[in-house]
Amino acid sequence: MSLSVRDLTFAYKKTPVLDHVSFDAAQGELLAVLGPNGVGKTTLFRCILGEQKRYSGTITVDGADVRGFSPRETAHRIAYIPQTHALSFRFSVRDTVLMGTSHTLPPFASPGRAQEKIAAEALERLGIAALSDRSFDTLSGGEQQLCCVARALAQQARILLMDEPTSSLDYGNQLHVLSVVKELAKDGYTVLLSTHNPQHALWYADRVLALRDGRAAAFGPTDETLTPALLHMLYGTRAQLYETPGGPVILPVSSNITGGKAK
């Protein structure tokens, strides 16, 4: 599925948040959404999900305007993976993933064999089937994030919105989760991932959407768009990009850093 946003404008009462934002996300693409705090990344996702409807402009999925989708129809197309995963009850990993199938059931119906098969396949795909009987609240941060991605896969939506999915993870789990998400994009999922770490975008994203002051400051292929000038515009930080055997890296430029040691 493809996603298209045109001239999206939104304000909370009289406070503008998004101002004529336009971009596309193609099937099989990982699009990283960059920008400092408060530029509207989460609001953008809420508009796409239909949680915020008082916007101008258009948001379409495969050419269909999302304003016309019911919540159930939205759930068939778009899955949301938040950055925090507080659950009110101690659900098992299996039951947590099964929640992703709820939109396919009539009201008050319980999941059946078909839904259990879908959940089991999602757990297997992400390599966490062995955790099925564990309580969600006993998992590590990385395991919880993978569980939530599995829940999104069980939803069988082909567009994944991920709101800073690695913000609370250690370095190893950050890279593991992002590697899994990149593989999902290669398998045909359309992924929008917001992040505060431009290095993640540089390594994993096909294209970048940079937001500043509610506007799209830049949009395009990662290797062409993510430049030192853009980083300075977004974060007020001077940096340079260097090619290494392991891929491109971003290094800050500072007169206080010499030979890798702070003075």
Backbone torsions as a table, in degrees:
resi	resn	phi	psi	omega
1	MET	NA	146.6	177.5
2	SER	-112.7	152.4	179.9
3	LEU	-122.4	136.1	178.4
4	SER	-132.8	130.8	178.4
5	VAL	-121.3	129.3	-178.3
6	ARG	-130.9	121.6	173.6
7	ASP	52.7	40.6	-179.0
8	LEU	-70.5	122.0	-179.8
9	THR	-131.3	130.5	-177.5
10	PHE	-147.5	144.9	177.2
11	ALA	-140.3	143.2	170.2
12	TYR	-89.0	107.1	-172.4
13	LYS	55.6	-111.4	-179.0
14	LYS	-105.3	8.8	-179.3
15	THR	-97.7	108.6	-179.8
16	PRO	-67.7	139.5	179.9
17	VAL	-120.4	-49.1	178.5
18	LEU	-120.5	135.6	-173.3
19	ASP	-131.6	97.4	176.1
20	HIS	53.3	52.0	178.3
21	VAL	-84.5	129.2	178.4
22	SER	-133.3	137.1	174.8
23	PHE	-169.4	169.1	174.9
24	ASP	-129.1	150.2	171.7
25	ALA	-130.1	119.3	-175.2
26	ALA	-89.9	159.5	175.1
27	GLN	-59.2	135.5	179.8
28	GLY	80.4	17.1	-176.7
29	GLU	-117.5	142.1	170.7
30	LEU	-105.0	114.1	-179.7
31	LEU	-106.9	119.7	177.9
32	ALA	-91.6	133.3	177.7
33	VAL	-106.3	115.1	-175.8
34	LEU	-111.2	159.5	174.5
35	GLY	150.5	155.7	179.9
36	PRO	-68.9	174.1	178.7
37	ASN	-57.8	142.4	172.6
38	GLY	81.7	11.9	-178.4
39	VAL	-91.0	-5.3	174.7
40	GLY	108.2	16.0	-178.3
41	LYS	-63.0	-49.4	179.9
42	THR	-67.2	-38.8	177.6
43	THR	-61.1	-40.0	176.0
44	LEU	-56.7	-46.5	179.7
45	PHE	-63.8	-39.5	-179.2
46	ARG	-66.0	-33.8	175.5
47	CYS	-67.5	-44.0	179.5
48	ILE	-61.6	-38.2	-178.8
49	LEU	-76.8	-9.4	-179.0
50	GLY	85.8	7.0	178.5
51	GLU	-75.6	-28.7	173.1
52	GLN	-115.2	119.1	-176.0
53	LYS	-111.5	-11.7	-175.6
54	ARG	-88.9	59.2	177.7
55	TYR	-120.2	162.0	170.0
56	SER	-108.5	161.0	-172.4
57	GLY	99.5	-172.8	-177.8
58	THR	-132.8	147.1	172.4
59	ILE	-129.1	120.8	-178.0
60	THR	-126.8	148.1	173.2
61	VAL	-118.2	116.8	-174.9
62	ASP	50.6	38.8	176.5
63	GLY	86.8	-8.4	-179.1
64	ALA	-96.4	131.0	-177.8
65	ASP	-70.0	126.4	-176.7
66	VAL	-67.0	-18.7	177.5
67	ARG	-60.0	-27.1	-178.2
68	GLY	-87.2	-0.9	-178.8
69	PHE	-83.2	138.7	166.8
70	SER	-77.4	164.6	176.7
71	PRO	-54.6	-37.9	179.2
72	ARG	-67.0	-40.8	178.8
73	GLU	-67.0	-38.1	175.9
74	THR	-61.5	-44.2	-178.5
75	ALA	-63.2	-27.8	177.0
76	HIS	-69.7	-23.5	-173.1
77	ARG	-108.9	-35.2	-170.8
78	ILE	-129.7	131.1	175.6
79	ALA	-116.3	143.6	-177.3
80	TYR	-117.2	128.7	176.2
81	ILE	-115.9	106.2	-177.2
82	PRO	-77.7	173.8	-179.6
83	GLN	-85.5	-18.3	176.9
84	THR	-124.1	151.9	-171.4
85	HIS	-136.3	55.4	178.9
86	ALA	-75.7	122.8	177.1
87	LEU	-110.7	141.7	-176.1
88	SER	-74.6	-26.5	-177.2
89	PHE	-126.4	164.3	-177.1
90	ARG	-87.7	79.9	178.5
91	PHE	-81.1	148.7	171.9
92	SER	-73.6	164.2	176.6
93	VAL	-60.0	-42.7	179.9
94	ARG	-59.4	-46.4	-178.5
95	ASP	-68.4	-34.2	178.0
96	THR	-62.5	-43.7	179.2
97	VAL	-69.5	-36.5	177.5
98	LEU	-59.3	-28.3	178.2
99	MET	-57.7	-26.3	179.6
100	GLY	-66.3	-18.2	-179.2
101	THR	-93.5	0.3	-171.0
102	SER	-61.7	-30.2	-177.6
103	HIS	-70.8	-11.4	179.1
104	THR	-90.5	-3.4	-174.1
105	LEU	-106.5	151.6	171.7
106	PRO	-66.0	160.9	178.7
107	PRO	-55.9	136.1	175.6
108	PHE	71.0	4.0	178.3
109	ALA	-82.9	151.1	177.8
110	SER	-97.7	152.0	177.7
111	PRO	-59.8	141.9	177.9
112	GLY	-109.1	-163.6	-176.7
113	ARG	-62.7	-37.4	-179.3
114	ALA	-62.4	-44.2	179.8
115	GLN	-68.2	-38.9	178.7
116	GLU	-63.8	-35.6	177.9
117	LYS	-66.6	-42.6	178.6
118	ILE	-61.4	-45.3	179.9
119	ALA	-63.9	-42.2	-179.8
120	ALA	-63.0	-39.6	179.2
121	GLU	-66.2	-37.2	178.8
122	ALA	-66.6	-42.2	178.7
123	LEU	-64.2	-41.5	179.9
124	GLU	-65.3	-40.9	-177.7
125	ARG	-62.3	-36.7	-178.4
126	LEU	-90.7	3.1	175.1
127	GLY	73.6	25.2	-178.3
128	ILE	-123.4	23.5	179.2
129	ALA	-59.8	-31.0	-179.5
130	ALA	-66.1	-16.0	-179.4
131	LEU	-92.0	2.9	-169.9
132	SER	-51.6	-39.7	-175.4
133	ASP	-91.5	-3.2	178.3
134	ARG	-73.1	150.3	172.9
135	SER	-75.9	136.5	-176.6
136	PHE	-54.7	-39.0	-174.8
137	ASP	-75.4	-2.5	175.8
138	THR	-98.3	-2.3	-177.4
139	LEU	-79.8	157.0	170.9
140	SER	-70.9	168.0	179.7
141	GLY	-58.7	-43.1	179.3
142	GLY	-65.0	-41.1	178.4
143	GLU	-65.5	-39.7	177.1
144	GLN	-61.6	-42.0	-178.7
145	GLN	-65.0	-42.7	178.1
146	LEU	-64.5	-35.9	176.4
147	CYS	-61.8	-41.0	179.9
148	CYS	-70.6	-32.5	173.7
149	VAL	-66.9	-40.0	176.8
150	ALA	-61.6	-39.6	176.5
151	ARG	-61.1	-39.9	177.8
152	ALA	-65.4	-38.8	177.9
153	LEU	-66.4	-37.5	177.5
154	ALA	-64.5	-25.1	176.6
155	GLN	-67.7	-20.5	177.9
156	GLN	61.3	28.1	170.4
157	ALA	-85.7	146.8	-176.1
158	ARG	-100.2	-2.8	173.9
159	ILE	-113.4	125.2	-179.2
160	LEU	-113.5	124.8	174.1
161	LEU	-106.4	120.4	-176.4
162	MET	-121.3	116.4	-175.1
163	ASP	-97.6	98.5	-179.6
164	GLU	47.8	58.5	-172.5
165	PRO	-68.1	-14.5	-178.1
166	THR	-112.0	12.2	-171.8
167	SER	-62.9	-29.1	-176.9
168	SER	-110.6	14.0	-176.0
169	LEU	-101.1	152.5	173.4
170	ASP	-72.2	170.1	-171.4
171	TYR	-57.6	-45.6	-178.7
172	GLY	-62.9	-44.1	179.7
173	ASN	-68.9	-32.2	175.0
174	GLN	-57.3	-50.8	-176.9
175	LEU	-67.3	-36.3	179.4
176	HIS	-65.2	-47.7	-179.7
177	VAL	-62.3	-44.3	-179.0
178	LEU	-65.8	-35.6	176.6
179	SER	-63.6	-41.4	177.6
180	VAL	-62.8	-44.3	-179.0
181	VAL	-64.7	-39.1	177.9
182	LYS	-61.5	-40.6	177.9
183	GLU	-64.5	-36.0	177.3
184	LEU	-63.7	-40.4	176.9
185	ALA	-62.4	-42.4	178.8
186	LYS	-62.6	-27.4	179.8
187	ASP	-86.2	4.6	173.3
188	GLY	111.0	-1.7	175.3
189	TYR	-75.8	148.5	172.4
190	THR	-99.5	118.9	-172.6
191	VAL	-119.1	125.9	169.3
192	LEU	-110.8	122.6	-174.0
193	LEU	-129.9	117.0	175.5
194	SER	-88.4	142.1	-178.7
195	THR	-152.0	149.8	173.2
196	HIS	-93.7	-0.2	-176.4
197	ASN	-111.0	100.7	-179.2
198	PRO	-63.5	-21.6	176.4
199	GLN	-62.8	-38.0	177.7
200	HIS	-61.4	-41.8	178.2
201	ALA	-63.2	-41.4	-177.6
202	LEU	-62.7	-37.7	-176.7
203	TRP	-83.9	-33.9	-167.7
204	TYR	-117.1	-23.5	-171.5
205	ALA	-86.1	143.1	173.0
206	ASP	-79.1	-40.3	177.1
207	ARG	-138.6	164.1	-176.6
208	VAL	-127.7	135.9	168.4
209	LEU	-114.5	117.1	-179.3
210	ALA	-106.0	125.6	179.5
211	LEU	-107.5	135.6	176.2
212	ARG	-147.7	127.2	-178.5
213	ASP	54.2	36.6	176.4
214	GLY	80.7	-2.7	-178.4
215	ARG	-110.8	161.3	173.5
216	ALA	-80.7	101.8	-179.2
217	ALA	-73.4	-27.9	179.0
218	ALA	-163.3	150.0	176.6
219	PHE	-155.4	125.5	178.8
220	GLY	166.2	-174.2	178.8
221	PRO	-55.7	140.6	-173.3
222	THR	-57.8	-46.4	-174.6
223	ASP	-68.7	-19.1	177.9
224	GLU	-96.1	-27.6	-169.3
225	THR	-96.1	-36.9	-175.0
226	LEU	-83.4	88.6	-175.3
227	THR	-114.5	163.6	174.5
228	PRO	-56.0	-36.8	179.3
229	ALA	-64.5	-40.0	178.8
230	LEU	-66.6	-42.5	179.3
231	LEU	-60.8	-40.0	178.8
232	HIS	-67.0	-39.7	178.5
233	MET	-63.2	-42.6	-175.9
234	LEU	-75.7	-44.1	-168.3
235	TYR	-117.8	-3.6	-178.2
236	GLY	67.5	24.3	-176.5
237	THR	-118.3	131.6	174.8
238	ARG	-82.1	130.7	-179.0
239	ALA	-149.8	162.1	175.9
240	GLN	-128.9	153.3	176.0
241	LEU	-104.7	134.1	-179.0
242	TYR	-127.7	140.1	174.8
243	GLU	-85.7	133.4	177.8
244	THR	-130.4	165.6	177.0
245	PRO	-57.5	-27.0	179.9
246	GLY	-91.4	2.4	-179.0
247	GLY	119.1	174.7	-177.9
248	PRO	-71.2	144.6	177.8
249	VAL	-131.3	152.9	177.2
250	ILE	-103.6	126.4	177.6
251	LEU	-123.2	132.0	177.8
252	PRO	-68.7	149.6	175.4
253	VAL	-103.6	118.5	-177.0
254	SER	-146.7	136.1	176.9
255	SER	-72.2	-10.8	-179.5
256	ASN	-92.2	0.5	-178.2
257	ILE	-118.3	123.4	179.1
258	THR	-136.5	125.4	178.3
259	GLY	60.5	28.2	176.8
260	GLY	80.9	1.9	179.7
261	LYS	-120.1	132.8	178.0
262	ALA	-71.9	138.7	178.2
263	LYS	-75.0	NA	NA
